[in-house]
Amino acid sequence: MAAASSGLRRLALGEVTSTNSIALEAARSGDPGPLWVTAERQSAGRGRRGRSWASERGNLYASLLTIDPAPLEHLSKLPLVASLGIRDGLARLLPDRSAVAVKWPNDVLIGGAKAVGILLESERLPDGRMAVVIGCGVNVSLIPGEAPYPVTSLAREGAPDLALDTVFGAVAGGLADALSRFDRGRGFDAVRREWLGVAVGVGADCRVAMADRTLTGRFEALDEDGRLILLRDDATRTAISAGDLFFLEADARKAPSDFAAPAATTNLD
């Protein structure tokens, strides 16, 4: 067990299957959390919807184990909290902080290209506790090949300090701050507004691919539960909890909108 200078509990490993898997194993063994698990390489890294995640040495692979981080009705908001916190942490490392943005549901972009993948997994433990793991892969020095979308790294974007411990400290600090503001769900409205303030594509035409269908429309806002509000061509609104978001105009990815967050939309179809 290695402890970060801030006093965080951190298990720093070499090669593992997946830091999320190790964190869940710790929870099943009774770890009270919070516990960070980091690795130099993952042999079976994974992303959303079971996609593989390239995990070679040179990048940061980290997972935070939390136990009962919020009541059940607020857990679905954690992906937005996580992406905002990691975005805020990484922005401190770059010369142009405004280039670092979030993209629904939980990507972090730099200059419109993906730099961080985030995967949250949860499990109800035998004693009734809820284990929630927030995992992330940060492109520090390496850029995975063959991605179906623009990808970048901290090195390409000019970060002056590429030491993995420095990047980990920024990620851990940013996420801790965001979770504190979230306050187990009580502070989500403020987090939601912050997220919208650094999000790409708000107000842009887009396509959302879900498991059972694909919808097009305009990314209008997030509702009070963090769902994407899609304004359709027939003027109806649809709230979407999960899916892959694609902008119809490439420029929509490149910088956060100068956007004032509206009140949460409630008139949904």
C-alpha positions as CSV (number, residue, x, y, z in Angstrom):
1,M,0.0,0.0,0.0
2,A,1.4,3.4,-1.0
3,A,0.1,6.6,0.4
4,A,0.0,9.8,-1.7
5,S,1.5,12.9,-0.1
6,S,-2.0,14.2,0.6
7,G,-2.8,11.2,2.8
8,L,-4.9,9.4,0.3
9,R,-5.0,5.6,0.5
10,R,-3.5,4.3,-2.7
11,L,-2.7,0.8,-3.9
12,A,0.0,1.3,-6.6
13,L,0.5,-1.8,-8.8
14,G,2.4,-2.8,-11.9
15,E,0.4,-4.8,-14.4
16,V,-3.2,-5.8,-13.6
17,T,-6.2,-7.0,-15.5
18,S,-8.2,-3.9,-14.6
19,T,-8.0,-1.3,-11.8
20,N,-11.8,-1.3,-11.6
21,S,-11.7,-5.1,-11.0
22,I,-9.0,-4.8,-8.3
23,A,-11.0,-2.0,-6.6
24,L,-14.2,-4.2,-6.6
25,E,-12.2,-7.1,-5.2
26,A,-11.1,-4.8,-2.3
27,A,-14.7,-3.9,-1.6
28,R,-15.8,-7.5,-1.5
29,S,-12.9,-8.1,1.0
30,G,-14.3,-5.5,3.3
31,D,-12.3,-2.4,2.4
32,P,-14.2,0.7,3.8
33,G,-13.0,3.0,1.0
34,P,-12.1,5.5,-0.2
35,L,-9.2,3.6,-1.9
36,W,-7.4,4.5,-5.0
37,V,-6.0,1.7,-7.2
38,T,-3.5,2.6,-9.9
39,A,-1.6,0.5,-12.3
40,E,1.2,0.9,-14.9
41,R,-0.6,-1.3,-17.4
42,Q,-3.9,-3.1,-17.7
43,S,-4.2,-6.3,-19.6
44,A,-8.0,-6.2,-19.8
45,G,-8.9,-2.5,-19.6
46,R,-12.4,-1.7,-20.5
47,G,-14.6,1.2,-21.3
48,R,-18.3,1.9,-21.5
49,R,-20.6,-0.8,-23.0
50,G,-17.9,-3.4,-22.6
51,R,-15.5,-1.8,-25.1
52,S,-11.8,-2.5,-24.7
53,W,-9.5,0.3,-23.6
54,A,-5.9,0.4,-24.7
55,S,-3.8,0.4,-21.6
56,E,-0.1,0.4,-22.3
57,R,2.6,1.8,-20.1
58,G,3.0,5.6,-20.2
59,N,-0.6,6.6,-19.3
60,L,-2.5,6.8,-16.1
61,Y,-4.9,4.0,-15.1
62,A,-6.7,4.7,-11.8
63,S,-9.8,3.7,-10.0
64,L,-11.4,5.1,-6.9
65,L,-13.4,2.8,-4.6
66,T,-16.2,4.5,-2.7
67,I,-18.6,2.9,-0.4
68,D,-22.2,4.3,-0.2
69,P,-21.1,7.6,-1.9
70,A,-24.7,8.8,-2.2
71,P,-28.3,7.5,-1.7
72,L,-29.5,5.2,-4.5
73,E,-31.5,7.8,-6.2
74,H,-28.4,10.0,-6.7
75,L,-26.0,7.4,-8.0
76,S,-26.9,7.9,-11.6
77,K,-25.5,11.5,-11.3
78,L,-22.0,10.3,-10.4
79,P,-20.7,10.0,-14.0
80,L,-21.2,13.8,-14.5
81,V,-19.6,14.5,-11.1
82,A,-16.6,12.3,-12.0
83,S,-16.0,13.9,-15.4
84,L,-16.3,17.4,-14.0
85,G,-13.8,16.6,-11.2
86,I,-11.3,14.9,-13.5
87,R,-11.6,17.8,-16.0
88,D,-11.0,20.4,-13.3
89,G,-7.9,18.5,-12.1
90,L,-6.3,18.1,-15.5
91,A,-7.0,21.7,-16.5
92,R,-4.6,22.8,-13.8
93,L,-1.8,20.9,-15.6
94,L,-2.2,22.6,-19.0
95,P,-1.2,26.0,-20.3
96,D,-4.7,26.6,-21.7
97,R,-7.3,25.5,-19.1
98,S,-10.2,26.7,-21.3
99,A,-9.3,23.9,-23.9
100,V,-10.3,21.2,-21.4
101,A,-14.0,20.3,-21.6
102,V,-16.5,17.6,-20.8
103,K,-18.7,15.8,-23.2
104,W,-21.9,14.0,-22.2
105,P,-22.1,11.5,-20.6
106,N,-18.6,11.4,-19.1
107,D,-15.8,12.1,-21.5
108,V,-13.0,14.6,-21.0
109,L,-11.7,16.4,-24.1
110,I,-8.8,18.6,-24.8
111,G,-9.1,20.8,-27.9
112,G,-12.0,18.7,-29.0
113,A,-10.2,15.4,-28.8
114,K,-10.7,12.7,-26.2
115,A,-8.0,12.5,-23.5
116,V,-9.8,10.6,-20.8
117,G,-12.1,7.6,-20.7
118,I,-14.2,7.1,-17.5
119,L,-16.1,4.0,-16.4
120,L,-18.2,3.7,-13.3
121,E,-19.2,0.3,-11.9
122,S,-21.2,-0.5,-8.9
123,E,-22.0,-3.6,-6.9
124,R,-24.3,-4.3,-3.9
125,L,-22.1,-6.1,-1.3
126,P,-23.4,-9.0,0.9
127,D,-23.6,-6.7,3.9
128,G,-25.8,-4.3,2.1
129,R,-23.2,-1.6,1.3
130,M,-23.1,-0.2,-2.2
131,A,-19.6,-0.2,-3.7
132,V,-19.1,2.3,-6.5
133,V,-15.9,2.4,-8.5
134,I,-14.9,5.4,-10.5
135,G,-12.3,4.3,-13.0
136,C,-10.4,6.4,-15.5
137,G,-7.7,6.1,-18.2
138,V,-5.8,9.3,-18.9
139,N,-3.7,9.7,-22.1
140,V,-0.5,11.1,-20.6
141,S,2.3,10.2,-23.0
142,L,0.7,7.7,-25.4
143,I,-2.2,8.1,-27.8
144,P,-4.2,4.9,-28.5
145,G,-4.3,4.0,-32.2
146,E,-7.3,3.1,-34.3
147,A,-9.8,5.2,-32.3
148,P,-13.1,6.0,-34.2
149,Y,-12.9,9.6,-33.0
150,P,-10.2,12.3,-32.4
151,V,-7.8,11.4,-29.6
152,T,-5.1,13.4,-27.8
153,S,-2.7,13.3,-24.8
154,L,-1.4,15.6,-22.2
155,A,2.0,15.5,-23.9
156,R,0.5,16.6,-27.3
157,E,-1.4,19.4,-25.6
158,G,1.7,20.8,-23.9
159,A,1.5,19.8,-20.3
160,P,4.8,20.7,-18.8
161,D,4.9,17.9,-16.1
162,L,4.1,14.4,-17.4
163,A,5.1,12.5,-14.3
164,L,2.3,10.0,-13.6
165,D,2.3,10.9,-9.9
166,T,1.7,14.5,-10.8
167,V,-1.2,13.6,-13.1
168,F,-2.6,11.2,-10.4
169,G,-2.5,14.0,-7.8
170,A,-4.4,16.3,-10.1
171,V,-7.0,13.7,-10.9
172,A,-7.4,12.7,-7.3
173,G,-7.6,16.3,-6.1
174,G,-10.1,17.4,-8.7
175,L,-12.4,14.4,-8.1
176,A,-12.3,14.8,-4.4
177,D,-13.3,18.5,-4.8
178,A,-16.2,17.5,-7.1
179,L,-17.4,14.8,-4.8
180,S,-17.3,17.3,-1.9
181,R,-19.4,19.8,-3.8
182,F,-21.8,17.0,-4.9
183,D,-22.3,16.3,-1.2
184,R,-24.0,12.9,-1.6
185,G,-26.5,14.5,-4.1
186,R,-27.5,17.6,-2.1
187,G,-25.2,19.8,-4.2
188,F,-26.0,18.3,-7.6
189,D,-27.7,21.4,-9.0
190,A,-24.5,23.5,-8.6
191,V,-22.4,20.6,-10.1
192,R,-24.8,20.4,-13.0
193,R,-24.4,24.1,-13.7
194,E,-20.6,23.9,-13.5
195,W,-20.7,20.9,-15.8
196,L,-22.7,22.8,-18.4
197,G,-20.4,25.7,-18.2
198,V,-17.4,23.6,-19.4
199,A,-19.3,21.2,-21.7
200,V,-19.0,21.0,-25.5
201,G,-22.0,21.0,-27.8
202,V,-24.7,22.5,-25.6
203,G,-27.1,24.0,-28.1
204,A,-25.7,22.0,-31.0
205,D,-27.4,19.5,-33.3
206,C,-26.5,16.0,-32.4
207,R,-27.3,12.3,-32.7
208,V,-27.6,10.0,-29.6
209,A,-27.2,6.3,-30.2
210,M,-28.9,4.2,-27.5
211,A,-29.1,0.5,-27.1
212,D,-32.5,0.2,-28.8
213,R,-32.7,3.3,-31.1
214,T,-30.9,6.4,-32.3
215,L,-32.4,9.9,-32.0
216,T,-31.5,13.3,-33.5
217,G,-32.2,16.7,-32.3
218,R,-30.6,19.6,-30.4
219,F,-28.6,19.2,-27.1
220,E,-30.7,21.6,-25.1
221,A,-29.6,21.1,-21.5
222,L,-29.3,18.6,-18.6
223,D,-32.3,18.0,-16.4
224,E,-32.2,17.8,-12.6
225,D,-31.1,14.2,-12.7
226,G,-28.3,14.8,-15.2
227,R,-30.1,13.4,-18.2
228,L,-29.5,14.9,-21.6
229,I,-32.5,16.9,-22.9
230,L,-32.9,16.4,-26.6
231,L,-35.1,19.0,-28.4
232,R,-36.6,17.1,-31.4
233,D,-37.6,18.5,-34.7
234,D,-41.3,18.3,-33.7
235,A,-40.5,20.5,-30.7
236,T,-40.9,17.7,-28.2
237,R,-38.2,17.0,-25.6
238,T,-36.7,13.6,-24.7
239,A,-34.7,12.9,-21.6
240,I,-31.9,10.4,-22.2
241,S,-30.0,8.7,-19.4
242,A,-27.4,6.8,-21.4
243,G,-26.0,6.6,-24.9
244,D,-23.3,7.7,-27.3
245,L,-23.4,11.4,-28.3
246,F,-22.3,12.5,-31.8
247,F,-22.3,16.1,-33.0
248,L,-23.4,16.8,-36.5
249,E,-21.0,19.7,-36.8
250,A,-17.4,18.9,-36.0
251,D,-16.8,22.4,-34.4
252,A,-19.2,21.5,-31.6
253,R,-16.5,19.4,-30.0
254,K,-13.8,22.0,-29.9
255,A,-14.5,24.3,-27.0
256,P,-17.0,24.8,-24.2
257,S,-19.9,26.9,-25.2
258,D,-20.3,30.4,-23.8
259,F,-23.5,29.1,-22.2
260,A,-25.6,30.1,-19.2
261,A,-27.2,27.0,-17.7
262,P,-31.0,27.2,-17.7
263,A,-33.3,25.8,-15.1
264,A,-33.8,22.1,-15.3
265,T,-36.3,21.2,-18.0
266,T,-39.4,19.3,-16.9
267,N,-41.8,19.3,-19.8
268,L,-40.7,16.0,-21.4
269,D,-42.5,13.7,-23.7
